[in-house]
């Protein structure tokens, strides 16, 4: 009792906790930046070394994973305003 039930899907703004600031798509993105989520599931990385950022929504989950030239995000960068545009810009510069 006392614990608020969280709605699924997870929709709305939530924060990135940057775990690996050297991740190229995070260049110029501040820890604690808000991005827009809309999902009903969350990934759990078997290899914790690929986690570039996490987010808390009742539990901590991987919101950005990165290994080599492979990047994955759990949120919608195209809906995440200035932060999302910066992440997209950083990604395009890598291509």
N, C-alpha and C positions, 0 to 999 in steps of 0.2 A: 504494500500500500504506500501511497505517497509518490510513487514514480509515475510521471506523466507518460502516457503511451504516445509514441511517436507515429506520425502518419506515414503511410506507405501508399504511393510512391513519395520519396524524398523530393520535394519540389520547393525551389526557392534558393535564396542566397545563403552561402555558408563559406567558412574560411579555409584557406590552405595553410597547413603547417609544413613549411619547407624543411625537408630532411636532408636534401642534397643540393645545396645552392650552386654547385658547379654544373647542374643540369642545363644544357644550352637553351632549352625553351623557357627557362625561368630567369634568364638574364633580364635584369631590370624589374623583376616582380618581387614585391616585398612579402616577407613572412606575415601571415595574417590577412593577406588580400582576400577579398570576397569574389567568388565565382558562382555561376548559376547551375544548379543541379536539377535534374528530372530523371529519377531512376527508381527501380523497385528492387534492385539487388546491389551487392557490392563485391568487389574482388578481394581475395585474400592471396597475396603473393606467397608462393612457397619459398622463394629466395628473397629475403628481406633486403638484400643489397640492391635490388632494382627499384625500390620505393624512393621516389624523388619527393613526394609530398603526401601528406595524410590529411584527413578531415574527420571531425567528430560529429556524429549524428546518433547519439546514444551509445555508440561504440566507435572506436577509431578504425577507419578503413583506408586503403590506398586510393588516393585520388589522382595521382600521377605516377606512372611507372616509366622507367627508362633503362635501356640496356643497348649500348652501341648506337646504332642508327634507328632503333625502334623506340617509339614513344606511344604511350597510351594515357588518355585522360578519362576520368569518370564523369566529369561535368561537361557543360556545353560552352566551349570558348566563344563560339559565334554569338552567344546570348549574354556573355559576361563583360560587356562594355569595354572600358579601357584596358582592364587587366587581360581579358580574353583577346583583344586585338593585339596586345603586346606579345602574348604567347603565340598567336598565329603569325605575327611578323617574325618572331624569332625562328619559328619552324620554317617559314618560307625562305629565310636567309640561309638555312642549312641545305636547301634543295639545289 
